[in-house]
Amino acid sequence: MNNPIHIMLVEDYKLIRVGIKSIFDEANGYEVICEADNGTDAIKKAIQYKPEIIILDLELPDMKGIKVIKEILNACIMPKIIVLSAYDNIEDIKKCISLGVYAYVIKDISTDSLLNIVKTVHKGAMWFDPKIVPKLRDNNYSINYSEKQTKKNFKNTHANLTPREFEVLKLIVDGKSNIDIAQTLCISEHTAKAHVCNIIQKLVVDDRTQAAVKAIKEGIIE
């Protein structure tokens, strides 16, 4: 890759930060351009270096990661933020989504998965750990903030989604399997699988879990 993805790491534990950095140093197409071990330094360096991607831990010694995200975005710095956390606290997750983070990743993620998530986010797609989607659904979480799209706007953005695919997307958000979708819509399992594959492709995500989260985040499924 001629132009590597420029990354900033925000993590207070040096051992973890060095480990994450080594993942990107050993892979092609990535460059860690700055690091921070506290929120104050993170805000300052985000403004100075303008990274494309920020990978950020929510637990920092001087301030909460949520505040760091707000300060960075308020400074008109518009990186794509990936939260890398050891916790799946539903309130933190909801705050991160409402602020517009692109990914929420639990720290037990594999090396290859983290690299792929950064690529996915860099292209403009979102990624949320499969572990947290049931929490969002169980809490009946719908997003209410200024960037929330209406169904009409969502259709304009993803105009190539068919009415049937919107029906299937709703069932995906409800946690239905391909067999469940087929039975609910009175279609074959093969057809249900084809619809799911089309939705994943059209929403520019990697799997059905990401499709569900994106549908919730963008306001088409409430």
Contacts in CASP RR format, 6 or more apart in sequence:
PFRMAT RR
TARGET T0000
AUTHOR 0000-0000-0000
METHOD contacts of the structure
MODEL  1
MNNPIHIMLVEDYKLIRVGIKSIFDEANGYEVICEADNGTDAIKKAIQYK
PEIIILDLELPDMKGIKVIKEILNACIMPKIIVLSAYDNIEDIKKCISLG
VYAYVIKDISTDSLLNIVKTVHKGAMWFDPKIVPKLRDNNYSINYSEKQT
KKNFKNTHANLTPREFEVLKLIVDGKSNIDIAQTLCISEHTAKAHVCNII
QKLVVDDRTQAAVKAIKEGIIE
1 28 0 8 1.000
1 29 0 8 1.000
4 29 0 8 1.000
4 30 0 8 1.000
4 31 0 8 1.000
5 29 0 8 1.000
5 30 0 8 1.000
5 31 0 8 1.000
5 52 0 8 1.000
5 53 0 8 1.000
5 118 0 8 1.000
5 119 0 8 1.000
5 122 0 8 1.000
6 31 0 8 1.000
6 33 0 8 1.000
6 49 0 8 1.000
6 51 0 8 1.000
6 52 0 8 1.000
6 53 0 8 1.000
7 24 0 8 1.000
7 30 0 8 1.000
7 31 0 8 1.000
7 32 0 8 1.000
7 33 0 8 1.000
7 51 0 8 1.000
7 52 0 8 1.000
7 53 0 8 1.000
7 54 0 8 1.000
7 55 0 8 1.000
7 118 0 8 1.000
8 32 0 8 1.000
8 33 0 8 1.000
8 34 0 8 1.000
8 35 0 8 1.000
8 36 0 8 1.000
8 42 0 8 1.000
8 45 0 8 1.000
8 46 0 8 1.000
8 49 0 8 1.000
8 51 0 8 1.000
8 53 0 8 1.000
8 54 0 8 1.000
8 55 0 8 1.000
8 79 0 8 1.000
9 17 0 8 1.000
9 20 0 8 1.000
9 21 0 8 1.000
9 32 0 8 1.000
9 34 0 8 1.000
9 35 0 8 1.000
9 36 0 8 1.000
9 55 0 8 1.000
10 35 0 8 1.000
10 36 0 8 1.000
10 37 0 8 1.000
10 39 0 8 1.000
10 42 0 8 1.000
10 54 0 8 1.000
10 55 0 8 1.000
10 56 0 8 1.000
10 57 0 8 1.000
10 60 0 8 1.000
10 65 0 8 1.000
10 68 0 8 1.000
11 17 0 8 1.000
11 20 0 8 1.000
11 35 0 8 1.000
11 37 0 8 1.000
11 55 0 8 1.000
11 56 0 8 1.000
11 57 0 8 1.000
11 84 0 8 1.000
12 37 0 8 1.000
12 38 0 8 1.000
12 57 0 8 1.000
12 59 0 8 1.000
12 60 0 8 1.000
12 61 0 8 1.000
14 37 0 8 1.000
16 57 0 8 1.000
17 35 0 8 1.000
17 37 0 8 1.000
20 55 0 8 1.000
20 84 0 8 1.000
20 114 0 8 1.000
21 32 0 8 1.000
21 35 0 8 1.000
23 111 0 8 1.000
23 114 0 8 1.000
23 115 0 8 1.000
24 30 0 8 1.000
24 31 0 8 1.000
24 32 0 8 1.000
24 115 0 8 1.000
24 118 0 8 1.000
25 32 0 8 1.000
27 115 0 8 1.000
30 115 0 8 1.000
30 118 0 8 1.000
33 49 0 8 1.000
33 51 0 8 1.000
34 45 0 8 1.000
34 48 0 8 1.000
34 49 0 8 1.000
34 51 0 8 1.000
35 45 0 8 1.000
36 42 0 8 1.000
36 44 0 8 1.000
36 45 0 8 1.000
37 60 0 8 1.000
37 61 0 8 1.000
38 60 0 8 1.000
38 61 0 8 1.000
38 62 0 8 1.000
38 63 0 8 1.000
39 60 0 8 1.000
39 62 0 8 1.000
39 63 0 8 1.000
39 65 0 8 1.000
39 67 0 8 1.000
39 68 0 8 1.000
40 62 0 8 1.000
40 63 0 8 1.000
42 54 0 8 1.000
42 56 0 8 1.000
42 60 0 8 1.000
42 68 0 8 1.000
42 72 0 8 1.000
43 68 0 8 1.000
43 71 0 8 1.000
43 72 0 8 1.000
43 75 0 8 1.000
46 54 0 8 1.000
46 72 0 8 1.000
46 75 0 8 1.000
46 77 0 8 1.000
46 79 0 8 1.000
47 72 0 8 1.000
47 75 0 8 1.000
47 77 0 8 1.000
50 77 0 8 1.000
50 79 0 8 1.000
51 79 0 8 1.000
52 79 0 8 1.000
52 80 0 8 1.000
52 122 0 8 1.000
53 79 0 8 1.000
53 80 0 8 1.000
53 81 0 8 1.000
53 82 0 8 1.000
53 118 0 8 1.000
53 121 0 8 1.000
53 122 0 8 1.000
54 72 0 8 1.000
54 79 0 8 1.000
54 80 0 8 1.000
54 81 0 8 1.000
54 82 0 8 1.000
55 82 0 8 1.000
55 84 0 8 1.000
55 118 0 8 1.000
56 65 0 8 1.000
56 68 0 8 1.000
56 69 0 8 1.000
56 81 0 8 1.000
56 82 0 8 1.000
56 83 0 8 1.000
56 84 0 8 1.000
57 65 0 8 1.000
57 83 0 8 1.000
57 84 0 8 1.000
57 85 0 8 1.000
58 64 0 8 1.000
58 65 0 8 1.000
58 66 0 8 1.000
58 83 0 8 1.000
58 85 0 8 1.000
58 87 0 8 1.000
58 92 0 8 1.000
58 96 0 8 1.000
59 65 0 8 1.000
59 85 0 8 1.000
59 86 0 8 1.000
59 87 0 8 1.000
60 68 0 8 1.000
66 92 0 8 1.000
66 95 0 8 1.000
66 96 0 8 1.000
66 99 0 8 1.000
69 81 0 8 1.000
69 83 0 8 1.000
69 96 0 8 1.000
69 99 0 8 1.000
69 101 0 8 1.000
70 99 0 8 1.000
72 79 0 8 1.000
72 81 0 8 1.000
73 99 0 8 1.000
80 102 0 8 1.000
80 121 0 8 1.000
80 122 0 8 1.000
80 124 0 8 1.000
81 100 0 8 1.000
81 101 0 8 1.000
81 102 0 8 1.000
81 103 0 8 1.000
82 101 0 8 1.000
82 102 0 8 1.000
82 103 0 8 1.000
82 104 0 8 1.000
82 105 0 8 1.000
82 117 0 8 1.000
82 118 0 8 1.000
82 121 0 8 1.000
82 127 0 8 1.000
83 96 0 8 1.000
83 101 0 8 1.000
83 103 0 8 1.000
83 104 0 8 1.000
83 105 0 8 1.000
84 105 0 8 1.000
84 107 0 8 1.000
84 109 0 8 1.000
85 92 0 8 1.000
85 104 0 8 1.000
85 105 0 8 1.000
85 106 0 8 1.000
85 107 0 8 1.000
86 106 0 8 1.000
86 107 0 8 1.000
88 106 0 8 1.000
88 129 0 8 1.000
88 131 0 8 1.000
88 132 0 8 1.000
88 135 0 8 1.000
90 132 0 8 1.000
90 135 0 8 1.000
90 136 0 8 1.000
90 139 0 8 1.000
90 141 0 8 1.000
93 104 0 8 1.000
93 132 0 8 1.000
93 135 0 8 1.000
93 136 0 8 1.000
94 136 0 8 1.000
94 139 0 8 1.000
94 141 0 8 1.000
96 104 0 8 1.000
97 104 0 8 1.000
97 128 0 8 1.000
97 143 0 8 1.000
97 217 0 8 1.000
98 143 0 8 1.000
98 144 0 8 1.000
98 145 0 8 1.000
100 147 0 8 1.000
100 217 0 8 1.000
102 121 0 8 1.000
102 124 0 8 1.000
102 125 0 8 1.000
102 126 0 8 1.000
102 127 0 8 1.000
103 117 0 8 1.000
103 120 0 8 1.000
103 121 0 8 1.000
103 126 0 8 1.000
103 127 0 8 1.000
103 128 0 8 1.000
104 128 0 8 1.000
104 129 0 8 1.000
104 132 0 8 1.000
105 114 0 8 1.000
105 117 0 8 1.000
105 127 0 8 1.000
105 129 0 8 1.000
106 129 0 8 1.000
106 131 0 8 1.000
106 132 0 8 1.000
109 117 0 8 1.000
109 129 0 8 1.000
116 206 0 8 1.000
117 127 0 8 1.000
120 126 0 8 1.000
120 127 0 8 1.000
120 205 0 8 1.000
120 206 0 8 1.000
121 127 0 8 1.000
123 204 0 8 1.000
124 204 0 8 1.000
125 203 0 8 1.000
125 204 0 8 1.000
125 205 0 8 1.000
125 206 0 8 1.000
125 210 0 8 1.000
125 214 0 8 1.000
126 205 0 8 1.000
126 210 0 8 1.000
126 213 0 8 1.000
126 214 0 8 1.000
126 217 0 8 1.000
127 205 0 8 1.000
127 206 0 8 1.000
127 210 0 8 1.000
127 213 0 8 1.000
128 209 0 8 1.000
128 210 0 8 1.000
128 213 0 8 1.000
130 207 0 8 1.000
130 209 0 8 1.000
133 209 0 8 1.000
133 212 0 8 1.000
133 213 0 8 1.000
136 213 0 8 1.000
136 216 0 8 1.000
137 173 0 8 1.000
137 174 0 8 1.000
137 175 0 8 1.000
137 212 0 8 1.000
141 216 0 8 1.000
142 216 0 8 1.000
142 219 0 8 1.000
142 222 0 8 1.000
143 216 0 8 1.000
143 217 0 8 1.000
143 219 0 8 1.000
148 218 0 8 1.000
148 219 0 8 1.000
149 157 0 8 1.000
149 218 0 8 1.000
149 219 0 8 1.000
149 220 0 8 1.000
150 219 0 8 1.000
151 219 0 8 1.000
151 220 0 8 1.000
154 218 0 8 1.000
154 219 0 8 1.000
154 220 0 8 1.000
155 161 0 8 1.000
157 218 0 8 1.000
158 202 0 8 1.000
158 203 0 8 1.000
160 202 0 8 1.000
161 169 0 8 1.000
161 199 0 8 1.000
161 202 0 8 1.000
161 203 0 8 1.000
164 185 0 8 1.000
164 195 0 8 1.000
165 195 0 8 1.000
165 198 0 8 1.000
165 199 0 8 1.000
165 202 0 8 1.000
166 220 0 8 1.000
167 185 0 8 1.000
168 181 0 8 1.000
168 185 0 8 1.000
168 192 0 8 1.000
168 195 0 8 1.000
168 196 0 8 1.000
168 199 0 8 1.000
169 199 0 8 1.000
169 211 0 8 1.000
169 212 0 8 1.000
169 215 0 8 1.000
169 220 0 8 1.000
169 221 0 8 1.000
170 215 0 8 1.000
170 221 0 8 1.000
171 180 0 8 1.000
171 181 0 8 1.000
171 184 0 8 1.000
171 185 0 8 1.000
172 181 0 8 1.000
172 196 0 8 1.000
172 199 0 8 1.000
172 208 0 8 1.000
172 211 0 8 1.000
172 212 0 8 1.000
172 215 0 8 1.000
173 212 0 8 1.000
173 215 0 8 1.000
173 216 0 8 1.000
173 221 0 8 1.000
175 212 0 8 1.000
176 184 0 8 1.000
178 189 0 8 1.000
178 192 0 8 1.000
178 193 0 8 1.000
178 196 0 8 1.000
179 189 0 8 1.000
179 192 0 8 1.000
181 187 0 8 1.000
181 192 0 8 1.000
181 195 0 8 1.000
181 196 0 8 1.000
182 188 0 8 1.000
182 189 0 8 1.000
182 191 0 8 1.000
182 192 0 8 1.000
185 192 0 8 1.000
196 208 0 8 1.000
196 211 0 8 1.000
199 208 0 8 1.000
199 211 0 8 1.000
200 206 0 8 1.000
200 207 0 8 1.000
200 208 0 8 1.000
200 210 0 8 1.000
200 211 0 8 1.000
203 210 0 8 1.000
203 211 0 8 1.000
203 214 0 8 1.000
203 215 0 8 1.000
205 211 0 8 1.000
205 214 0 8 1.000
212 221 0 8 1.000
215 221 0 8 1.000
216 222 0 8 1.000
END
